């Protein structure tokens, strides 16, 4: 996980086709090797309200200087031909951003991407739990954007959007072959305005109008039901570990004898928060995860504080919307024999990103390592299977029923 930010501003400027201006542009853009061609084919792995990322908030993974010069063959020619032949205007800013996106797309990694300044700000806002939009976590399925999970009680949730829905159109325009960031840009908008998603569900195409709203998500919520404490974690922001510890202390003081940790629909966030949250259950010095780069272990993350719920029977609820930091916690608690996992197989995000601010504006979100559970398992693209599988149907959710939570409470009370 990481803690850096970016944003995007697209101010349209009139492009004058003069030799002097073209020469100036070449001087500033030749370093960006992978121009506009790759922009249309690159897909990112992060969405608003989602993102499925483990972001590092420290800089312990070293930067390796590889002393390579940017290849520039053909870039000036491509630029000249584009400007001379394209029937329309392209602003300097769009040219630069397009080249940066194209360059980063050469990594062929869905979680490595260039973010503009505006995108960085929005990314930061989503980690902090506040943004304007529909409240859905997005991922990629083939060439289309997919709903990973609607956020509970969000406009998307109330409109009937479901996990697994494939978005084919946004406001009547095709959503094929667009990145998650592009989908976010098109779906988000001012509170009160409507965006219409065309989705495919169970082989049928459906149009779903959704009225945007301000989405504010509390990082952690908790309650006591009988002798069972329920801690629901929706994201891993700056305050998540602290709030989880507070929840654990309050529930323990109230006399709970078992706990349900609900990580369903949690797309991840800050890696350090996942480590600190695991410490609420695990003894000091327990391994939470290992990071590997090029197959070599570069860092082992261990708990550093005393637990509150060590030895307290715990069930962790997961589903296909549980990703990244959620999977780190789930894997750590299970591998350390501190919890039983229940639900369905999680998303499968086993890499770690660092967010690097760029002097030229915006930032680079780049995969720096792969993470492994204490038992040595990398769950990328596979997810973590539950110890006890319990499914939940859309009909049950719409009716306000929660068979997964009920199954967890039943197991803990037996």
N, C-alpha and C positions, 0 to 999 in steps of 0.2 A: 504494500500500500504506500501511497505517497501523499505528500501534502504540498502541492504546488498548484498554481492556478493559471487560467487563460481566458481569452475572450475573442469575439469576432465582430468586426465592424466592416460593412461593405458599403462604402460611400461611392456612388457612381461618379466617375470623372470623365470628362470628354477627352478622348484620346486623339491627339493630333498626329497625323502621319508624316512627321518631318524627320529628315535624316539625323538631325541633332538629337531629337528626343529619343529616336530609336537607339542611337549610340549610347545615350545615358542609361537607357533601360538595360542594354546589354551589360554595361558595367556592373549594375546592381543585381542582375538576375542570373548570370552565367554560373554562379556557384551552385545554384539549385538544380541538381542534375536531372530530376525526373519529371519534367513538366506536366502539362495538362492532360497528356494522353492517359497517364495512369490514374488521374483523378477520377475518371468515370468508372473505373473498375475496382478501385480500392474500397474495402468495407471495413468499418471500425467496429470495435466490440463494446462500445459504451453508449448508454443512453441516459437521458435525464431521469432522475428518480431511480436510476438503475446504474448501470455502468459495469457491474460485475467486475470490479477491480479490487486488487489488493495493493494499496498504495503505501510505499515506504515513506515514513516521516523522518527518517534519518538518512545519513549519507555514508553508511558503513560499507556498502558495496562499492569497491573502488572503480573509478573510471579508467578504462584501459586505453591508452593512446596508441593508435594503430598506424599513425603517420601515413595516412593515405590521402592523396589529393582527389578532390571531386572530379569525376570524369565529366567532360563538357562537350565531347564530340557530338556534333549534330544539333546542339541546343540552340545556338544562334540562328542556324538555318531554319529550324522548326519555328522559332519565335518570329523570324522575318516573314516566313510563308504564312503563318497564322495571321499576323497583323495586316499583311498586304492583301490577303484573299478572303478573310472572314467578312461576311456581310453583316456588320454590326460593330459596336464599340465594346471594348474590354478595358476596364479601368486598370490603372497601374497596380492598385491594391489587389484586385482579383487575379491579375497575372502573377504577382508574387505569392499570394496564398495558394494559387493553383500549383505553382512550381514546388512549393514547400510540401503540399499534400502529396504530390506526385513522387517527390524524393522519398518521403517516409514510407509510401506504399511499396517501395522496393523491398522492404523487410518482409512483405507477404505475411504479416502477423496482424490478426484482427484487433489486438490490444495495443499496437504501436501506431500512434497517429500524431499529426500536427494539430494543435488547437489554436485558434485565433484568440485575441484578447477577450472578445465577448464570450466565446465558447468556454474559455478558462473561468471567467466569472460565473457563468451559468453552472459550470461543473462544480465550482466551489460552493455555490448556493445549494446545489442538490445534495452535496455531502453534508451541508449544515441543515438540511431538511426543509428548505423553503424555496419554492419556485412557482411560476405560473404555467399551467398546462393542464393535462388530463389526468396525470397521476398513474402512469403505467411504466413498468420496466420493460425495456426492449432488448432483443438480441438478434442474431441472424440465423436464418434457416435457408440454406442454399442462396439464391439470389434475392430473397425477400427478407424483410424485417418481420420479426415474430414477437408477439407479446409473451414475455416471460411470466409476468404476473401483474395484475392491476393492484394498486395500493388500496388497502381497505378503506372503504367509505369515500374514495376519490370519485371524481366525475366518471372516470373510465369504469370503475367498479359499479357505480350506480347505473351506468348505461348498459351493463351486461357484458362488458369485455371480459374474456376468459384467457387463462394461460393456454398457450399453444395456438391462439388465433394468428393467422398469417395475414399481414397487411399487404394488399395488392394495389390499393390506390389511396391517396390522401387528397381530399377535396377534388376528386375527379381526375387527378393526375397520377400516372403510373408510379408505383413505388418499387418497381423492379430494378435491381442492380444499384440501389442507392445505399449509402452508408447509414449506420445507425445515427451518427451525428447529423447527417442530412435529414433523416426522418424526424429527429428531434426538432430541428430547426423549422421544419414544415408543420409539425404537429403543435408545437408550443405557440403561445400568443397571448394577447391581453385577456384578462379575466372578463367573462361575460360573452365572449365571441365563440362561435361554434366551428368546430372542425369535424368533417365527416370522413370516417375511415371505412373503406371497403375491405372486408376481411373474408377469408375462407375458413370455414369451420366445418369439420366432418363432411368435406366435399361440396359444401354449399357456399355460395357467395352472398354476403349480407352487407348492407350499408348501415353504419351506426353513427348517427350524429351525436356529438359530445360537446357540451358547453364547458369551456375552459374555466378554471377557477384558480385561486391561490392555494397551493398545496403546502401545508405545514405538517411535518411529520415529527412527532416526538420520537426520540431515539429509543427510549426504553419506557415501558409501562408495566405495572405489576398490580396484582390483586391476590387476595386470599379467598379460596373457595373450600370451605370445610377445613380439613387439615393440610390441603395442598396449596402451595404457592405457585402462581403462574407469572412468569417473567416473559414479556414479549419484547423482542428486540427487532426493530424495523430497519436499522442501518447501523453502520459503524462510523460514527463521527467522533469529534474531539471529546465529547462528554460520555460516550457509551460505557466505557469500563467503569467510570466513577458512578454513574447512575445504576449500573448493574450491581455494583457492590452495595450501594445504598439500598437497593431493592432487597438484596439478600439479607442485609442486616435487619431491615424492618420486618421482613417476613419471618425471619428466625425469632425475632423478639415477640412476634405475634403467635408463636408456637407451632408453626408449620412443621410437619415431619417428613415432607417430600416436596419436590419442585418439578414443574414443567418449564423447560426453557424453549420458547416458541421462536424458531428462526425461519418459519415459512415465509416465502416471498421476500426475504432479506437479501438484496443483491450484493452486499459487501461494503467496502469502504476502507478504512485505515487499518493496516496490518497491526500496528502497535496496539491499537485498541482491542483487537482480537486476542492478542497475547495477554494483555492485562485482564481482559474479561475471563479468559480461561483460568487465571489465577484465583478467581473467586471460588473455584471448585478444586483446583489442583494444588498439592503441597508445593511449598517453595522449592525451586530447583527442578521442577518437572519440565520435560521437553514438550513444547507445543508444536514446533515444526522445525524442519531444516530447509535451508535454501541452498540450491545447487546451481552452478553456472558451468556449462560445458561438462556436466557430469561430476564436477568436483564440489564438495561441500564448502560453501563460503561462509556460512553462518548458521549457528544453531540458536533458536530462540527458546529461552527457559523462563519460567515464572520467577518473579522477584519479590513477591509479597505473600503474606500469610493468607490462607484461604478462609472463607466464611462458611462455605457449604461442603467442605470436604467430608465425605462419609454420609452426606444426606442423599437418599435415593433420588435420582434425577432421570427424567425422560427428556430427550431433545427431539423436538418436532422439526422435520425437514420436508421439503418438497422440491419440485423442479425449479422453483423460483429462489431456492436457497443457493447462494453462490459465493465464491471467493472467501471473504473473511468468515462468512457463516460456515463454510465448509472447513475452514481452519479450526474453528472452535469445536464443531461437531466431531471432526477427526481426532482432535486432541483429547477431548473428554472420553471418547470411546476407547481409543488406544491406551489411555491411562486407566481404563476400567472405572471411570467415574460417572458414566451415564449410559443409558440405552437409547439408541436412535430409533425413532418411529416415524412412519409416514411413507413417502416414496423417494426414489433415488434423486439426489440433488443435481444441480446444474452441471458441474464439471468444469471449474475454472481453477487451474493449477499453476498459474504464473503470477509473478509480482512485477508491478510497474513502478517506475520513478517518474515524477512530473518535474521537468526541467524548464525553468523560465528562460526565454530567449531574449538576448539583448535587442534583437530586431523586432520584438513584439510577439506576443503569443507564447506558446510553450510546446515542448515535446513530451508526450507521454510514451515511454518506451519500456518494453519488457526487459528486465535486467536479470531475472532469475526464474527458476521453477521451484515450487515449494513441495515438500513431502511431509506426510503425517509422521508422528513419532514411530510408527511401525514401518516407515520407509516407503509409503505408497504415494505416488503422484496420481491425482484423480482427474487430471485434465481430460476433457471430452468424455469421461466415463461417469463422473459424479461419485458420490458416496451412497452405497445402498443401505437402507435401514436394517436394523436388527429385526424389527417387526414391521412388516408392510401393512399399512392401513391406507386405503384409498378414500378419496372424497370426491363426490360427483358434483357437477355444476348445479344440479337440481337441489341437492342437499344444502349447498352453500346459499343458494337463492332463498331457500326456506329457513335460513338461519340456523341450520344444524351443523355441527362440527364433530363428525365421527372420529377424527384423528385425536382431537383434544379429549373426547370422552374415553377413547381407548387408553390414552396415556393416564388419565385419572384413575381408570379402573385398575390398570396394572399397578400403579403406585399404592392403591388402597388395599390390594390383595396381599 
